[in-house]
Amino acid sequence: MSHDTKKTNGNKYSLREPEFYNIWRRIFLFIVTHIFYMIRFKLVYRLEVYGRENIPKGNDFIIAANHLSTLDPPLVCAVINKGVAYMAKKELFQNPFMRWWLDWLGAFAVDREKLGVSTIKTVKTIKETGWVLGIFPQGTRQEPGEISNITKGFASLAKSTKCGILPVGITGTQEVKRFPFTGKIIVRIGKVIPYSNNVDEMVENWGMAIQNLTGFKYNREHASI
């Protein structure tokens, strides 16, 4: 594949227009998260959710949760009960099935090394729709017990789009369970962190909020801020 083709494909899946977030993708997302996954969460993991009253009624906010497992994205969608558009590393879109799956779930491709212009445009586009942006500031899955390896890209996006940050603390998804009522997932939703021009301050506020919501220790030394 030529360099030009790769660049074109990257732009195709990183730049989304408002019409992309249509009713059909919303229905597909609802079926996947609220029916397929939610049955599993309630039957196997005995899901408990606290702080739903902190979820804003509009969509002028970015959801930022800690990350323990592959269950986290559908879990957040089901709990927040909104269309949540996630950033996904561009490499995932090279796989035909994953590309189809992520596309229908409303995800868009990003380069983890830098936030491109198309990424910022897509985030602003999402704000124009009924969807919200979902981000895991730690980037990849982390071991429970510590909040570390935080990158400040989510706070920079909050600043550029003038969106608050909704902290979501997750515990229990790292434990793989298959039998009914053998697991325990707890989701705690904190109060919105107002956006500001101080990116580092927003990162600090998010780390402290997740520490309070999960009981995990916020490790500033391992935060990439």
C-alpha positions, 0 to 999 in steps of 0.5 A: 500500500502506498504512502498516499493510500495510507494517508487517504485511508487515515483521513477517511476514518479520522475525519467524521461529518455530522451526518455520520452520527445518524440514527442507525448508528445510534440504534446499533450502539444501543443494541450492542451496549444496552442489550448484549453487554448490559445483560452480561453486566447485570447477570454476571458482574452484578453491576452497580452504578452511582452518581448518574445525577452528575451526568449533564443533560446536554453534550458539552462534556467529554467522558474520561474514565480509567481503563482496566479492560476491553469491557470498559467502552461498552460499559461506559456507553450503557451507563451514560445512556448516550451515543459515545464516540471513542477514539481508536488507534488508527492501526485497528482500522487496518483490520476489515472486521474491526474497521466495520465494527468500530465504524458502526459504533461511531469510533474514529481513528487517531494517531496516538503520537499526536493529535491531528487537525482531523481529530480536532475537527471530528471532536468539534463535529461530535459536539454538534450532534447528540453524541459525546466524546469518550476518552481513556486518558491512560491510553491503554489498559492498566492494572487496578490499584494505581492511576498512572500513565496519563496523557494530557491530550484529553484535557487539551481537547476539552480546552479547544472545544470548551467542554467540561470533563466528566470523570468516570471511575471503574472497578472490577472489569479486569476480572474475567467472569463467565458464571452468573453473579460471580463478578462485581463491577462498580461504576462511580460518576463524579461531578463535571470538571470545568474546562479551563485554559490550564491543561495541567490543572485539568489533568490533575483534577481528573487524576484526583477525581478518579482516585476518589471514585475508585480508591486507586492511588493517583501517581503523579510521577507516572503522569505524562503531563 
